[in-house]
Amino acid sequence: MFKAVRARMSALVGKALGRARVARRDAGMVTSEYAMGIVAAVAFAVVLYKVVTSGEVSAELQDIVKRALDGGA
């Protein structure tokens, strides 16, 4: 009985390790995906910078900061 249990456990562990090897081989992004992610992040940062530094938004942000420093009055 012990040999049968041991054989079954070895088979199960072997299958689990095989699945882990397959998962590790396909895990993560490739270099081109990292590059596309960086390009998208930079594009978003540029758009956000343009919005925040526009005249209307900049004036509104300055007003918010001024009111916060004045105690909210």
C-alpha positions, 0 to 999 in steps of 0.5 A: 500500500505504501508503494502505491501511495508513494507512486501516486504522490510522485505522479501528482507532484510531477504533474504539478512541477510540469505545470509550474515549468510551463507557467514560468516559461510563459510568464511576464512581458517581452521587451516589445510589450515593455516598450509599448507600455513605456510609450503609452505611459509617456503619452499619458504623462504628456497629455496630463501635463498639457491639461494641467498647464493649460491656462484655465486648469492652472488658474483653478489649481492655483485658486484651490491651493490659495484657498487651502493655504488661507484656511479654506475661507 
